[in-house]
Amino acid sequence: MKFFVDTADVNEIRSLVETGLVDGVTTNPTLVAQTGRRFEEVIAEISDMVPGPVSAEVTATDLEGMLAEGRYLAKIASNIVIKVPLTFDGLKACSILTQEGTQVNVTLCFSAAQAILCAKAGATFVSPFLGRLDDIGETGMDLIHQIVEIYSNYKEFKTQILAASIRSPLHVVEAARLGADIVTIPPKVLRQLYLHPLTDKGISFFLADWEKTGQKILAR
């Protein structure tokens, strides 16, 4: 499974990239707006520090607007992925941009039927939003299960399942168990993944026992 980090905070991204755990980044207009910086400037900086795909979302809702914005953003860096909404025009834009050689992430997927359309349109990634389904009383992880099952039936479907709207480490683990290709994770949740009270307790015990020996591995 690949880990994308879901943020436009370049300091957070830089810190997490240094761990070797980050395979890509997803952004959206809301996340970029929170930086207070120019959209293209932020996307360019992120693309320069991240080894993998960086999703940059269009703001237009009509086909021609999405194509114009997508083509413009794709020129920023070779690892840019154009994120389009899962609408009729969004699927059209996905098909055209894909044929032009641009990677596309179709976002705001909430049903298996929508995911089928994304694969038919040639999307590089489909982003089912788990947390938002949970918020309205549905089980977001059921959607991941359905998409994984459907995509596995058809070799011609090359679209990768990018589990989004991740709210907790449990979401990450369950998405991995079900076979999602990627999870895009807020920095806070990514850092929560390594935390466990027994790990902290074990470290405390080991350090206490080592202190009793009076030894040092390296003189400082």
N, C-alpha and C positions, 0 to 999 in steps of 0.2 A: 504493500500500500504506500502511496505517496502522500506527503503532507504539504499542503499549501497553507500559507498563513494569510488570514483575512484581515487586512489592515492597510492603511496608506501612511502609517507612521514610519518614516524611514529609519528612525533610531531603533525602534522595536525590530524592524526587519533586519537591520544590520546586526543587532545583537543575536537574533535567532539564527541567521544565516551562518554565523560563526560556529554554531553547534554542529553543523553538518546535517541537521534534521529537516531543513526546509528545501523542498523541491520546486516550489513556485509560489506565486502570490495572486490573490484575488483582491480586487478593489471595486468600489462602486462610487457614484457621485457623492453619496452621503459621507463616506469615509474620506474622500479627497477633500470635500468641503470643510471637514473638521480640522484639516491641516492649515487652513487659511492661505494656502499657496495656489499658484496657477496650476491647473489640471495637467497640462502637458509637461510642465517642469517636474512635477511629482512623479508622473509615470516614467519619464526618462530616467530619473535618478534611481527609481526602484528597479527598472529593467537593467540598469548598469551593474547593480550589486547582486542580482539574483540569477542563478545559473539556469533556471527553468522558465516555464511560461508565466507571463504576467497578464492577468485579465484587465482590460481597460474597457469600461462600459460606455456605449453610446447613450446620448440623451434624447435623440430624435425618436419619434414614434412612427413616422411614415417611412416607406421603403426608400425613397430617394435620399431622405435625410440620413437614415441609418447607413446607407452605402457610402455617402459622402463622408460622414464622420468616421466610419470604419476604415475606409481607405486612408484617410488623413492620419488616424491614430496608428495604423499598422506601419506607417513610415517612420515612427519614432525609434523603433528597435526591432531586430529580427525575432525576438522572443515575445513580442506582443500578441496577445490573444484578444480578439474583439468579442466583447460580451453584448449580446442582444437579448431583448425580452422575448418570452415565448408567446408571441402573437402571430397572426397570419403574415403580416409584413415582416416580422422578425424572422420567421422561418424562410420566407423568400430571400431576405438579406443573407441569412445563413447559407443557403444554397449557392447564391451568387458569389459571396466572398470565399466560400470553400473552393469553388471551381477556379477562383483566381489565385488560389494557393495560400489563402490566409486562414489561420486557425480561428475557430469560432466556439465560444462558450454560450450556450443558450440557457438563460437564467430564469428563475421563478417558475420552476416545474413543480406541479402539485398533483399530477396524476400519471399513471402508467400510459394512458392513451397519449398524453402530451409527449412523453418520453419516446414513444414509438415514432411520432412525427419528427422529433429531433434527429433520431437515427436515420430516418428516410431522407431528411434534408442534408445529411452529411456532417452534422455537428461534430467537432472534435471532442467537446465535453457537453454533458447535460448536467444542470445543477438542480437537483431536487432539494427543496427547503424543508428539512426535517422539523426543526424547532417550531416553525410557523404552523405546521400541521398539528403538532402536539398542542400548540396554544389554543386551537379551536376544537379540541377534544378528539382528534384523530390520532392515529399512531404513525408518526413519520417513518419509522423504521420499516413498517409494512410496505411502504412505497419503494424503498431500496430493495427489499426482497422481491417485489414484483418486477422491477426493472432488470435486476440481475437475472432473474429467471427468463424473462422475455428475450433479452439480448443474447443470452447463451444459446437460444434456439436457432439463431440466424448468424451464420459466419460472415455474412455481408455487412452486418452491423458493427461498425468500428468505433462508435461513440463511446467515450469513457464516462463512467458514472462518478460525478464529483459531488459527494455528499456535502451539503451546505446548511447554513443556519444551525451550526453545531453549538450546543449549549453546555455540554459537560463532557468529562472523560468517558462516561458511559456511552454517549452517542458515538464517540470515536471507536470504542471497543466493539459495539454492536454493528457499526457500519463495516468494520474490518471482518467480523465474523460472517457477515452476509455476502462479502465479496465486492464491496464498493472499491473502485480503482483508486480513488483519491478522497481525502477529506480536507476541507478548507476550514481552518481553525483560528478563532481569535487568539491573540497572544496569551491572554490570561488562561484559557483552557489548555493551550499547548504546555504551559508551564505547570499546570496542575497534573499533567500526565505522569510526571516523575515523582510526585509527592506521595508518601505513605508513612503513617506514624511508626510502623515497625522498622522502616529503613532508618528514620531519625533515631529511634531508640537503640537500634543496633550500632549505629555510629557512635553514640554516646558511650555505650558499654565498651566498645573496642578502644576508644580514646582513653577512657578511664583506666583500663587494664594496661595500655601502653605507657601511660604516665607513671604507673607504679614501677615500671622497669628502669626508669631513669635514662633510657637510651634515646639517641637521635639518629635518624637515618642520614640526614645531612646537617652539618654544622652551619648555623645561621648567625 
